[in-house]
Amino acid sequence: MSEAKSNFTIKNWSLDDRPREKLLQKGKDVLTDAELIAILIGSGSRNETAVSLSQRILAAADHDLNKLGKLSIAQLMEFKGVGEAKAVTIAAAMELGRRRRAAGAEEPSKITGSHTVYEVLRPILGELGHEEFWILYLNNSNVILNKHQLSKGGMTGTLVDVRLVLKKALETGAVSIILAHNHPSGTLKPSQADKDITSKLKIAASALDIKVLDHLIITEKAYFSFADEGLL
């Protein structure tokens, strides 16, 4: 029995099936998603290789890395063979990938419409499991002067302080602002609270000759623009 179980250890795999060695010899590009995750978790169990365990985890996430990145530590630990350390390692790797996309997103210097706002903020907001409210501060050529996270909330909402929005606008010399927040639920329909804060900010900003150009609701795959829908 012990000999059969030992067949599941990495040392007894063929060289081509050892993900770490395969990466070193052939490069990271040739590895499958499961093999890359197997390197992260290091080992499987007595009855399952790390690659097989990784394949099972990926299958549960529909082989979608975005879905995998949204799993909590507790959800990852529901897989047999995944303890807290392995779950934390997977979650950390997924978060690094998200941050890399956000940092590497090609950001247009000038906002030309709601689609360019979405291009800027989707990598930051699109995959979050909680709600955040962001402000883009623009000059008179609609070039971004500053991106600012105003607030961070839970699944049900976030708090917006009008005074902080306008204080930052004056500090940066912005002549216009664009509001944006995400809906973790995936719905693009603005709530009454969304409409109320948009109206409140628009009125307050106009007193300082600052224009609210748009308010976007952002999800992973789409967005809703108040300006495009005639709600400003």
N, C-alpha and C positions, 0 to 999 in steps of 0.2 A: 504493500500500500504506500509506504513512504517513497519508494522509487517512482511510482506512478504520479504521486503528488509533486515530486521534484521536477517533473517534466514541465510544470507551469512556471518555474523560475526562469528569469531572463537568461541566466548563464547557460541553460540547456536549449535555448532556441537556436535556430540556424542564424548565422551572422546577418543575413538579409532581413530577418524578422526582429532583430533587436533595434528598437527605434533610436536609442542614443548612438549606437555604433553606425546605424544607417545615416543619421544626420551628419555625423563626423566624416563619413566616407563619401556620401553622395550629395550632401547639402540639404538644407531645410526644406527646399521647394518640393522635393520628391516625396516627403512624408504626408500621409493622410492626416485629416483632423484628429482621428482616433489615435494615431501614433504620436502626434504632438501632445495630446492630452495624457497619453500613457507616460510620456517623459515627465510630465508635471507630477503625476501621482506616484510614479516610481515603481509600484508593485501592485499586483492584484491580490487574490486570496489563494488559499490552497487549491481551490477548484476552478480558478479563473485567472487568466493572464491579465496584465494591466491593459493591454490593447483590447481584449474582449470586454473588460469592464468599461473601458472608454467608449467602445462601440455601443454598448447598452445604454450608457448615459446619453450619448448623442441621439440614439434612436428615440429615446423618451422626449427629446427636445426637437423631434422632427428633423434631425440633422441640420438644424439652424443655429449657428453660433450666436446670433442675436438673442434667440430664445434661451439658449444656455446661459448667456451672460446675465439674464434676468432672474435666474434661480437663486434663491436665498441659501445661506449656509445650511439651514435646517432642511430645505428641500433636497440639496445635494446629499446630505447625510442619510436620506431615506433609501439611497441605493445601497444594497448589500455590498460591503467591501469598501465603502467610503466613510472614513471617520472624520473627525473635526479637522485634523491637519490636512488631509487631502482636499476636503471641501474648501478650506480657507485658501489653499494653493490655487485651486481652479478659479475661485472667485477673484483672487488677486490678479491672475493672468487675464481674465476677462475684462477686468476694470482697466488694466494697463492697455489692452487693445482698444478699449473705448476712448481712453485719454489720448492714445496715439492718433486715432482718427480725428479727434477734436483738434489736436495740435497741428496735424498735418493738413487739415482742410484748407483748400485753396480759397482764400477769402478775397472777394472782390473789393477793391478800394472804394468803389462808388456804388451806392444803392440805386438801382434803376427800376426796381419794382419789387413786389412781394416775393417773387421767386428768388431774388438775390438775398433777401433777408432770410429766407428759408435755408439757402445754401450756407449762410454764415452760422445759423443757430441750430440747425438739425443735428450736427455732430455733437453739440453740447447738450441739447435738451431731448432729442428724439427718443432715446432709449431709457431715460430715467424712470425709476419706479415711484418717484415722489414729484411733487409739483414745485417748480421754480419760476420766479418772475424776473425777467431781464429787460434792460433798457439799452437801446443803441442810441448814442448821442452823435449827431451829424452836424457838419458845417454847412455853409450856404451852397456848397456844390454837392451836397448829399454824400460826402465822403465820411466814413466812420472815424470819429475822434476817439471814441471810447465804448467798450462793451462792459456793462456793469450788472452783476447779479444783485438785484435789489432784495430779494427774500427767497427763503427756502422753506417749504412746508411739507406736510404729510400727503397722504393720498387724497385728502378731501379739500385742500386749498392752501392758499398762502396769503400772507399779509402784505399789503402795499401801502407804503408811507409816502404820500404825495409830497411832503416837505423834502424828504431825502432825494426824490426824483429831481425836483427843481433845483435843489442846492447843488447837486452834481452837474446839472446842466449849466448853471452859472459858473461853476468852477472850471468846466472844460471849454466854455465859450460856445456851447452848442446853440444853434438857431432852430433846430428841430429834433424831435425824438421819435423813436419807434418802440412801441411796447410789444412784449412777447412773453408768453408763458406756455408751458406744456400741459397736456392732459394725459396723464398716465393711463387712463381708461381707454384711450384711443378714440374717443368721441370728438368730433370737430364742431359740435353745436355749442355756441357760446351760451353761458349761463346768464341769468339776470345780473349776478354779481360781476361777471366779466363786462357786461354792458355798462353797469353803473360806474365801475372804476375807470373805464375808458372815458366816459362823459365827465367824470370828476377831474381827471387829469387834463383833459382837453380844455376845460373851463379855467382851471388853475394856471395852466401853461400859457394860455392866451393873454393873461394879465401881464405876463413878462415878455410878450411878443415871441413866444416859443411855440412852434407848431407841433402838434401830434400828427404825424404823417400816416401812421397805421398801427394796428394792434393785431398780432398774429397768434393764433392758437396752433401749437406745433405738436404733431405726433410723429411716430417713427417713419411713417410712409406718406404723410400728406400734411396739409396745413389749411387753415381758414384765415382769410384776410378781411378785417373789418372794412378797409378801404375798397377792396375789390367788390365787396358785397354791398357797398353804399351805406355802411353803418357809421361812418364818421361825419 
